[in-house]
Amino acid sequence: MVETLGPALPHELQDKARKVLQKACDAEMPIAVAESCTGGLLAALLTDIPGCSHIFERGFVVYSDQAKCDLLGLDRAMVDDCGAVSREVAIAMARGALDRGEAHLALSITGFAGPPGDDDDGEEGLVHLACCSKGGTMNHKECHFGPQGRQGVRIAALDTALDLMAREIGA
């Protein structure tokens, strides 16, 4: 069982994370994550699992547009033109995380976990995820989780992220 997040997350999600991490360990495939709308929950989940957490290499919590640019090297014009919640930004975030460490696999999440702010005309529950590997593969997924509240969207995004990682690792 996950040690610190256990009470807040469904057991199925914890089991899925454990399986993904074990496969990453078996494949000697260090993982990095770049998170926006999940606010570091994926990193926390992956580092809470005893015996496998060492395969987690690093995580970036880049909630603001500027943080995405500063920490992951995204071009500000691309973020402004495409929107922070877009396919292009999700892919650039994953590539940025991969380029800034020793990980062999990087996963990014950007979306609207709750109602968009006054300046946003986005859709509540819209989440873009991207997973890339040093081998050059890239998978993107656009999800429309709907207005189920921050916790519901975040848990759904974590579940989808683990599915993308499992597919990339071959789990």
PyMOL commands that place a pseudoatom at each C-alpha (Angstrom):
pseudoatom trace, name=CA, resn=MET, resi=1, chain=A, elem=C, hetatm=0, pos=[0.000, 0.000, 0.000]
pseudoatom trace, name=CA, resn=VAL, resi=2, chain=A, elem=C, hetatm=0, pos=[1.103, 3.543, -0.666]
pseudoatom trace, name=CA, resn=GLU, resi=3, chain=A, elem=C, hetatm=0, pos=[2.321, 5.042, 2.584]
pseudoatom trace, name=CA, resn=THR, resi=4, chain=A, elem=C, hetatm=0, pos=[1.248, 8.698, 2.604]
pseudoatom trace, name=CA, resn=LEU, resi=5, chain=A, elem=C, hetatm=0, pos=[-1.350, 9.100, -0.131]
pseudoatom trace, name=CA, resn=GLY, resi=6, chain=A, elem=C, hetatm=0, pos=[-3.048, 5.775, 0.559]
pseudoatom trace, name=CA, resn=PRO, resi=7, chain=A, elem=C, hetatm=0, pos=[-6.186, 7.113, 2.217]
pseudoatom trace, name=CA, resn=ALA, resi=8, chain=A, elem=C, hetatm=0, pos=[-6.787, 9.657, -0.560]
pseudoatom trace, name=CA, resn=LEU, resi=9, chain=A, elem=C, hetatm=0, pos=[-6.382, 7.422, -3.613]
pseudoatom trace, name=CA, resn=PRO, resi=10, chain=A, elem=C, hetatm=0, pos=[-8.312, 4.395, -4.838]
pseudoatom trace, name=CA, resn=HIS, resi=11, chain=A, elem=C, hetatm=0, pos=[-6.563, 1.071, -4.182]
pseudoatom trace, name=CA, resn=GLU, resi=12, chain=A, elem=C, hetatm=0, pos=[-6.766, 0.188, -7.891]
pseudoatom trace, name=CA, resn=LEU, resi=13, chain=A, elem=C, hetatm=0, pos=[-4.725, 3.287, -8.719]
pseudoatom trace, name=CA, resn=GLN, resi=14, chain=A, elem=C, hetatm=0, pos=[-2.104, 2.397, -6.124]
pseudoatom trace, name=CA, resn=ASP, resi=15, chain=A, elem=C, hetatm=0, pos=[-1.866, -1.151, -7.480]
pseudoatom trace, name=CA, resn=LYS, resi=16, chain=A, elem=C, hetatm=0, pos=[-1.492, 0.148, -11.029]
pseudoatom trace, name=CA, resn=ALA, resi=17, chain=A, elem=C, hetatm=0, pos=[1.296, 2.513, -9.925]
pseudoatom trace, name=CA, resn=ARG, resi=18, chain=A, elem=C, hetatm=0, pos=[3.089, -0.338, -8.172]
pseudoatom trace, name=CA, resn=LYS, resi=19, chain=A, elem=C, hetatm=0, pos=[2.936, -2.489, -11.332]
pseudoatom trace, name=CA, resn=VAL, resi=20, chain=A, elem=C, hetatm=0, pos=[4.173, 0.337, -13.553]
pseudoatom trace, name=CA, resn=LEU, resi=21, chain=A, elem=C, hetatm=0, pos=[7.073, 1.070, -11.211]
pseudoatom trace, name=CA, resn=GLN, resi=22, chain=A, elem=C, hetatm=0, pos=[8.005, -2.595, -10.974]
pseudoatom trace, name=CA, resn=LYS, resi=23, chain=A, elem=C, hetatm=0, pos=[8.089, -2.858, -14.776]
pseudoatom trace, name=CA, resn=ALA, resi=24, chain=A, elem=C, hetatm=0, pos=[10.180, 0.322, -14.956]
pseudoatom trace, name=CA, resn=CYS, resi=25, chain=A, elem=C, hetatm=0, pos=[12.579, -1.172, -12.389]
pseudoatom trace, name=CA, resn=ASP, resi=26, chain=A, elem=C, hetatm=0, pos=[12.777, -4.445, -14.333]
pseudoatom trace, name=CA, resn=ALA, resi=27, chain=A, elem=C, hetatm=0, pos=[13.487, -2.510, -17.540]
pseudoatom trace, name=CA, resn=GLU, resi=28, chain=A, elem=C, hetatm=0, pos=[15.938, -0.183, -15.750]
pseudoatom trace, name=CA, resn=MET, resi=29, chain=A, elem=C, hetatm=0, pos=[13.952, 2.755, -17.118]
pseudoatom trace, name=CA, resn=PRO, resi=30, chain=A, elem=C, hetatm=0, pos=[14.166, 5.830, -14.834]
pseudoatom trace, name=CA, resn=ILE, resi=31, chain=A, elem=C, hetatm=0, pos=[11.057, 8.034, -14.893]
pseudoatom trace, name=CA, resn=ALA, resi=32, chain=A, elem=C, hetatm=0, pos=[10.543, 11.806, -14.848]
pseudoatom trace, name=CA, resn=VAL, resi=33, chain=A, elem=C, hetatm=0, pos=[7.242, 13.657, -14.703]
pseudoatom trace, name=CA, resn=ALA, resi=34, chain=A, elem=C, hetatm=0, pos=[6.121, 17.189, -15.536]
pseudoatom trace, name=CA, resn=GLU, resi=35, chain=A, elem=C, hetatm=0, pos=[2.826, 18.093, -13.900]
pseudoatom trace, name=CA, resn=SER, resi=36, chain=A, elem=C, hetatm=0, pos=[0.556, 21.064, -14.032]
pseudoatom trace, name=CA, resn=CYS, resi=37, chain=A, elem=C, hetatm=0, pos=[-3.074, 20.353, -13.058]
pseudoatom trace, name=CA, resn=THR, resi=38, chain=A, elem=C, hetatm=0, pos=[-2.163, 17.377, -10.861]
pseudoatom trace, name=CA, resn=GLY, resi=39, chain=A, elem=C, hetatm=0, pos=[0.146, 19.561, -8.788]
pseudoatom trace, name=CA, resn=GLY, resi=40, chain=A, elem=C, hetatm=0, pos=[2.729, 16.888, -8.033]
pseudoatom trace, name=CA, resn=LEU, resi=41, chain=A, elem=C, hetatm=0, pos=[0.342, 14.061, -7.166]
pseudoatom trace, name=CA, resn=LEU, resi=42, chain=A, elem=C, hetatm=0, pos=[1.867, 11.703, -9.732]
pseudoatom trace, name=CA, resn=ALA, resi=43, chain=A, elem=C, hetatm=0, pos=[5.356, 12.317, -8.363]
pseudoatom trace, name=CA, resn=ALA, resi=44, chain=A, elem=C, hetatm=0, pos=[4.080, 11.785, -4.821]
pseudoatom trace, name=CA, resn=LEU, resi=45, chain=A, elem=C, hetatm=0, pos=[2.336, 8.552, -5.819]
pseudoatom trace, name=CA, resn=LEU, resi=46, chain=A, elem=C, hetatm=0, pos=[5.418, 7.185, -7.582]
pseudoatom trace, name=CA, resn=THR, resi=47, chain=A, elem=C, hetatm=0, pos=[7.740, 8.024, -4.695]
pseudoatom trace, name=CA, resn=ASP, resi=48, chain=A, elem=C, hetatm=0, pos=[5.439, 6.576, -2.035]
pseudoatom trace, name=CA, resn=ILE, resi=49, chain=A, elem=C, hetatm=0, pos=[5.766, 2.980, -3.198]
pseudoatom trace, name=CA, resn=PRO, resi=50, chain=A, elem=C, hetatm=0, pos=[8.433, 1.146, -1.183]
pseudoatom trace, name=CA, resn=GLY, resi=51, chain=A, elem=C, hetatm=0, pos=[10.979, -0.938, -3.056]
pseudoatom trace, name=CA, resn=CYS, resi=52, chain=A, elem=C, hetatm=0, pos=[10.501, 0.738, -6.430]
pseudoatom trace, name=CA, resn=SER, resi=53, chain=A, elem=C, hetatm=0, pos=[10.569, 4.475, -5.791]
pseudoatom trace, name=CA, resn=HIS, resi=54, chain=A, elem=C, hetatm=0, pos=[14.283, 4.661, -6.623]
pseudoatom trace, name=CA, resn=ILE, resi=55, chain=A, elem=C, hetatm=0, pos=[13.402, 4.387, -10.336]
pseudoatom trace, name=CA, resn=PHE, resi=56, chain=A, elem=C, hetatm=0, pos=[11.728, 7.799, -10.090]
pseudoatom trace, name=CA, resn=GLU, resi=57, chain=A, elem=C, hetatm=0, pos=[14.386, 10.244, -11.280]
pseudoatom trace, name=CA, resn=ARG, resi=58, chain=A, elem=C, hetatm=0, pos=[12.718, 13.646, -10.922]
pseudoatom trace, name=CA, resn=GLY, resi=59, chain=A, elem=C, hetatm=0, pos=[9.531, 15.636, -11.101]
pseudoatom trace, name=CA, resn=PHE, resi=60, chain=A, elem=C, hetatm=0, pos=[8.603, 19.127, -12.194]
pseudoatom trace, name=CA, resn=VAL, resi=61, chain=A, elem=C, hetatm=0, pos=[5.504, 20.886, -10.891]
pseudoatom trace, name=CA, resn=VAL, resi=62, chain=A, elem=C, hetatm=0, pos=[4.933, 23.635, -13.431]
pseudoatom trace, name=CA, resn=TYR, resi=63, chain=A, elem=C, hetatm=0, pos=[1.553, 25.092, -12.648]
pseudoatom trace, name=CA, resn=SER, resi=64, chain=A, elem=C, hetatm=0, pos=[2.110, 28.506, -14.218]
pseudoatom trace, name=CA, resn=ASP, resi=65, chain=A, elem=C, hetatm=0, pos=[2.895, 29.228, -17.855]
pseudoatom trace, name=CA, resn=GLN, resi=66, chain=A, elem=C, hetatm=0, pos=[6.140, 30.907, -16.807]
pseudoatom trace, name=CA, resn=ALA, resi=67, chain=A, elem=C, hetatm=0, pos=[7.234, 27.844, -14.821]
pseudoatom trace, name=CA, resn=LYS, resi=68, chain=A, elem=C, hetatm=0, pos=[6.677, 25.686, -17.914]
pseudoatom trace, name=CA, resn=CYS, resi=69, chain=A, elem=C, hetatm=0, pos=[9.006, 27.983, -19.838]
pseudoatom trace, name=CA, resn=ASP, resi=70, chain=A, elem=C, hetatm=0, pos=[11.610, 28.471, -17.087]
pseudoatom trace, name=CA, resn=LEU, resi=71, chain=A, elem=C, hetatm=0, pos=[11.907, 24.886, -15.878]
pseudoatom trace, name=CA, resn=LEU, resi=72, chain=A, elem=C, hetatm=0, pos=[11.112, 22.858, -19.001]
pseudoatom trace, name=CA, resn=GLY, resi=73, chain=A, elem=C, hetatm=0, pos=[12.366, 25.187, -21.732]
pseudoatom trace, name=CA, resn=LEU, resi=74, chain=A, elem=C, hetatm=0, pos=[9.051, 25.740, -23.465]
pseudoatom trace, name=CA, resn=ASP, resi=75, chain=A, elem=C, hetatm=0, pos=[8.893, 28.610, -25.916]
pseudoatom trace, name=CA, resn=ARG, resi=76, chain=A, elem=C, hetatm=0, pos=[6.601, 31.293, -24.466]
pseudoatom trace, name=CA, resn=ALA, resi=77, chain=A, elem=C, hetatm=0, pos=[5.156, 32.052, -27.903]
pseudoatom trace, name=CA, resn=MET, resi=78, chain=A, elem=C, hetatm=0, pos=[4.082, 28.413, -28.290]
pseudoatom trace, name=CA, resn=VAL, resi=79, chain=A, elem=C, hetatm=0, pos=[2.400, 28.439, -24.870]
pseudoatom trace, name=CA, resn=ASP, resi=80, chain=A, elem=C, hetatm=0, pos=[0.624, 31.700, -25.692]
pseudoatom trace, name=CA, resn=ASP, resi=81, chain=A, elem=C, hetatm=0, pos=[-0.401, 30.601, -29.190]
pseudoatom trace, name=CA, resn=CYS, resi=82, chain=A, elem=C, hetatm=0, pos=[-1.478, 27.036, -28.401]
pseudoatom trace, name=CA, resn=GLY, resi=83, chain=A, elem=C, hetatm=0, pos=[-2.611, 27.510, -24.818]
pseudoatom trace, name=CA, resn=ALA, resi=84, chain=A, elem=C, hetatm=0, pos=[-1.105, 25.886, -21.739]
pseudoatom trace, name=CA, resn=VAL, resi=85, chain=A, elem=C, hetatm=0, pos=[-3.702, 23.129, -21.998]
pseudoatom trace, name=CA, resn=SER, resi=86, chain=A, elem=C, hetatm=0, pos=[-2.928, 21.746, -25.441]
pseudoatom trace, name=CA, resn=ARG, resi=87, chain=A, elem=C, hetatm=0, pos=[-1.366, 18.824, -27.255]
pseudoatom trace, name=CA, resn=GLU, resi=88, chain=A, elem=C, hetatm=0, pos=[1.644, 20.911, -28.219]
pseudoatom trace, name=CA, resn=VAL, resi=89, chain=A, elem=C, hetatm=0, pos=[2.359, 22.026, -24.662]
pseudoatom trace, name=CA, resn=ALA, resi=90, chain=A, elem=C, hetatm=0, pos=[1.907, 18.523, -23.220]
pseudoatom trace, name=CA, resn=ILE, resi=91, chain=A, elem=C, hetatm=0, pos=[4.406, 17.114, -25.724]
pseudoatom trace, name=CA, resn=ALA, resi=92, chain=A, elem=C, hetatm=0, pos=[6.878, 19.942, -25.112]
pseudoatom trace, name=CA, resn=MET, resi=93, chain=A, elem=C, hetatm=0, pos=[6.572, 19.420, -21.351]
pseudoatom trace, name=CA, resn=ALA, resi=94, chain=A, elem=C, hetatm=0, pos=[7.360, 15.706, -21.655]
pseudoatom trace, name=CA, resn=ARG, resi=95, chain=A, elem=C, hetatm=0, pos=[10.326, 16.389, -23.923]
pseudoatom trace, name=CA, resn=GLY, resi=96, chain=A, elem=C, hetatm=0, pos=[11.543, 19.145, -21.605]
pseudoatom trace, name=CA, resn=ALA, resi=97, chain=A, elem=C, hetatm=0, pos=[11.436, 16.800, -18.598]
pseudoatom trace, name=CA, resn=LEU, resi=98, chain=A, elem=C, hetatm=0, pos=[13.277, 14.124, -20.552]
pseudoatom trace, name=CA, resn=ASP, resi=99, chain=A, elem=C, hetatm=0, pos=[15.953, 16.583, -21.705]
pseudoatom trace, name=CA, resn=ARG, resi=100, chain=A, elem=C, hetatm=0, pos=[16.632, 17.911, -18.206]
pseudoatom trace, name=CA, resn=GLY, resi=101, chain=A, elem=C, hetatm=0, pos=[17.659, 14.737, -16.442]
pseudoatom trace, name=CA, resn=GLU, resi=102, chain=A, elem=C, hetatm=0, pos=[18.736, 11.138, -16.688]
pseudoatom trace, name=CA, resn=ALA, resi=103, chain=A, elem=C, hetatm=0, pos=[15.275, 9.627, -17.081]
pseudoatom trace, name=CA, resn=HIS, resi=104, chain=A, elem=C, hetatm=0, pos=[14.528, 7.291, -19.972]
pseudoatom trace, name=CA, resn=LEU, resi=105, chain=A, elem=C, hetatm=0, pos=[10.781, 7.946, -19.804]
pseudoatom trace, name=CA, resn=ALA, resi=106, chain=A, elem=C, hetatm=0, pos=[8.912, 11.196, -19.185]
pseudoatom trace, name=CA, resn=LEU, resi=107, chain=A, elem=C, hetatm=0, pos=[5.213, 11.805, -18.673]
pseudoatom trace, name=CA, resn=SER, resi=108, chain=A, elem=C, hetatm=0, pos=[3.477, 15.194, -18.689]
pseudoatom trace, name=CA, resn=ILE, resi=109, chain=A, elem=C, hetatm=0, pos=[0.024, 16.306, -17.588]
pseudoatom trace, name=CA, resn=THR, resi=110, chain=A, elem=C, hetatm=0, pos=[-1.607, 19.670, -18.263]
pseudoatom trace, name=CA, resn=GLY, resi=111, chain=A, elem=C, hetatm=0, pos=[-5.265, 20.488, -17.976]
pseudoatom trace, name=CA, resn=PHE, resi=112, chain=A, elem=C, hetatm=0, pos=[-8.191, 22.136, -16.268]
pseudoatom trace, name=CA, resn=ALA, resi=113, chain=A, elem=C, hetatm=0, pos=[-8.847, 20.150, -13.092]
pseudoatom trace, name=CA, resn=GLY, resi=114, chain=A, elem=C, hetatm=0, pos=[-11.470, 22.625, -11.967]
pseudoatom trace, name=CA, resn=PRO, resi=115, chain=A, elem=C, hetatm=0, pos=[-13.448, 25.370, -13.609]
pseudoatom trace, name=CA, resn=PRO, resi=116, chain=A, elem=C, hetatm=0, pos=[-11.225, 27.538, -15.823]
pseudoatom trace, name=CA, resn=GLY, resi=117, chain=A, elem=C, hetatm=0, pos=[-10.268, 30.931, -14.439]
pseudoatom trace, name=CA, resn=ASP, resi=118, chain=A, elem=C, hetatm=0, pos=[-11.657, 34.233, -15.638]
pseudoatom trace, name=CA, resn=ASP, resi=119, chain=A, elem=C, hetatm=0, pos=[-8.905, 34.576, -18.241]
pseudoatom trace, name=CA, resn=ASP, resi=120, chain=A, elem=C, hetatm=0, pos=[-9.359, 31.016, -19.564]
pseudoatom trace, name=CA, resn=ASP, resi=121, chain=A, elem=C, hetatm=0, pos=[-12.039, 29.824, -21.918]
pseudoatom trace, name=CA, resn=GLY, resi=122, chain=A, elem=C, hetatm=0, pos=[-11.107, 26.187, -21.396]
pseudoatom trace, name=CA, resn=GLU, resi=123, chain=A, elem=C, hetatm=0, pos=[-13.245, 23.193, -20.666]
pseudoatom trace, name=CA, resn=GLU, resi=124, chain=A, elem=C, hetatm=0, pos=[-13.403, 21.841, -17.131]
pseudoatom trace, name=CA, resn=GLY, resi=125, chain=A, elem=C, hetatm=0, pos=[-11.960, 18.323, -17.132]
pseudoatom trace, name=CA, resn=LEU, resi=126, chain=A, elem=C, hetatm=0, pos=[-9.936, 18.789, -20.350]
pseudoatom trace, name=CA, resn=VAL, resi=127, chain=A, elem=C, hetatm=0, pos=[-6.523, 17.189, -19.809]
pseudoatom trace, name=CA, resn=HIS, resi=128, chain=A, elem=C, hetatm=0, pos=[-3.655, 16.578, -22.220]
pseudoatom trace, name=CA, resn=LEU, resi=129, chain=A, elem=C, hetatm=0, pos=[-1.032, 13.965, -21.375]
pseudoatom trace, name=CA, resn=ALA, resi=130, chain=A, elem=C, hetatm=0, pos=[2.135, 13.028, -23.231]
pseudoatom trace, name=CA, resn=CYS, resi=131, chain=A, elem=C, hetatm=0, pos=[4.630, 10.241, -22.678]
pseudoatom trace, name=CA, resn=CYS, resi=132, chain=A, elem=C, hetatm=0, pos=[7.976, 10.051, -24.408]
pseudoatom trace, name=CA, resn=SER, resi=133, chain=A, elem=C, hetatm=0, pos=[11.060, 7.916, -24.137]
pseudoatom trace, name=CA, resn=LYS, resi=134, chain=A, elem=C, hetatm=0, pos=[14.738, 8.317, -24.943]
pseudoatom trace, name=CA, resn=GLY, resi=135, chain=A, elem=C, hetatm=0, pos=[14.066, 5.928, -27.812]
pseudoatom trace, name=CA, resn=GLY, resi=136, chain=A, elem=C, hetatm=0, pos=[12.072, 8.657, -29.486]
pseudoatom trace, name=CA, resn=THR, resi=137, chain=A, elem=C, hetatm=0, pos=[8.545, 7.347, -29.121]
pseudoatom trace, name=CA, resn=MET, resi=138, chain=A, elem=C, hetatm=0, pos=[5.821, 9.827, -28.228]
pseudoatom trace, name=CA, resn=ASN, resi=139, chain=A, elem=C, hetatm=0, pos=[2.249, 9.131, -27.182]
pseudoatom trace, name=CA, resn=HIS, resi=140, chain=A, elem=C, hetatm=0, pos=[-0.318, 11.849, -26.580]
pseudoatom trace, name=CA, resn=LYS, resi=141, chain=A, elem=C, hetatm=0, pos=[-3.793, 11.544, -25.159]
pseudoatom trace, name=CA, resn=GLU, resi=142, chain=A, elem=C, hetatm=0, pos=[-6.522, 14.159, -24.951]
pseudoatom trace, name=CA, resn=CYS, resi=143, chain=A, elem=C, hetatm=0, pos=[-9.104, 13.440, -22.264]
pseudoatom trace, name=CA, resn=HIS, resi=144, chain=A, elem=C, hetatm=0, pos=[-12.466, 15.036, -21.561]
pseudoatom trace, name=CA, resn=PHE, resi=145, chain=A, elem=C, hetatm=0, pos=[-13.165, 13.957, -17.980]
pseudoatom trace, name=CA, resn=GLY, resi=146, chain=A, elem=C, hetatm=0, pos=[-15.988, 16.458, -17.526]
pseudoatom trace, name=CA, resn=PRO, resi=147, chain=A, elem=C, hetatm=0, pos=[-16.877, 18.632, -14.562]
pseudoatom trace, name=CA, resn=GLN, resi=148, chain=A, elem=C, hetatm=0, pos=[-16.349, 16.127, -11.761]
pseudoatom trace, name=CA, resn=GLY, resi=149, chain=A, elem=C, hetatm=0, pos=[-14.377, 18.394, -9.454]
pseudoatom trace, name=CA, resn=ARG, resi=150, chain=A, elem=C, hetatm=0, pos=[-10.643, 18.765, -8.944]
pseudoatom trace, name=CA, resn=GLN, resi=151, chain=A, elem=C, hetatm=0, pos=[-10.159, 15.470, -7.121]
pseudoatom trace, name=CA, resn=GLY, resi=152, chain=A, elem=C, hetatm=0, pos=[-12.103, 13.480, -9.700]
pseudoatom trace, name=CA, resn=VAL, resi=153, chain=A, elem=C, hetatm=0, pos=[-10.241, 14.999, -12.640]
pseudoatom trace, name=CA, resn=ARG, resi=154, chain=A, elem=C, hetatm=0, pos=[-6.874, 14.576, -10.947]
pseudoatom trace, name=CA, resn=ILE, resi=155, chain=A, elem=C, hetatm=0, pos=[-7.492, 10.914, -10.111]
pseudoatom trace, name=CA, resn=ALA, resi=156, chain=A, elem=C, hetatm=0, pos=[-8.700, 10.252, -13.659]
pseudoatom trace, name=CA, resn=ALA, resi=157, chain=A, elem=C, hetatm=0, pos=[-5.579, 11.990, -15.001]
pseudoatom trace, name=CA, resn=LEU, resi=158, chain=A, elem=C, hetatm=0, pos=[-3.321, 9.882, -12.756]
pseudoatom trace, name=CA, resn=ASP, resi=159, chain=A, elem=C, hetatm=0, pos=[-5.013, 6.713, -13.967]
pseudoatom trace, name=CA, resn=THR, resi=160, chain=A, elem=C, hetatm=0, pos=[-4.556, 7.720, -17.613]
pseudoatom trace, name=CA, resn=ALA, resi=161, chain=A, elem=C, hetatm=0, pos=[-0.936, 8.733, -16.964]
pseudoatom trace, name=CA, resn=LEU, resi=162, chain=A, elem=C, hetatm=0, pos=[-0.164, 5.315, -15.509]
pseudoatom trace, name=CA, resn=ASP, resi=163, chain=A, elem=C, hetatm=0, pos=[-1.795, 3.654, -18.535]
pseudoatom trace, name=CA, resn=LEU, resi=164, chain=A, elem=C, hetatm=0, pos=[0.389, 5.685, -20.903]
pseudoatom trace, name=CA, resn=MET, resi=165, chain=A, elem=C, hetatm=0, pos=[3.515, 4.863, -18.903]
pseudoatom trace, name=CA, resn=ALA, resi=166, chain=A, elem=C, hetatm=0, pos=[2.626, 1.164, -18.792]
pseudoatom trace, name=CA, resn=ARG, resi=167, chain=A, elem=C, hetatm=0, pos=[2.175, 1.107, -22.558]
pseudoatom trace, name=CA, resn=GLU, resi=168, chain=A, elem=C, hetatm=0, pos=[5.541, 2.789, -23.100]
pseudoatom trace, name=CA, resn=ILE, resi=169, chain=A, elem=C, hetatm=0, pos=[7.353, 0.461, -20.698]
pseudoatom trace, name=CA, resn=GLY, resi=170, chain=A, elem=C, hetatm=0, pos=[5.618, -2.575, -22.122]
pseudoatom trace, name=CA, resn=ALA, resi=171, chain=A, elem=C, hetatm=0, pos=[3.758, -3.467, -18.940]
for i in range(1, 171): cmd.bond("trace and resi %d" % i, "trace and resi %d" % (i + 1))
show_as sticks, trace
zoom trace
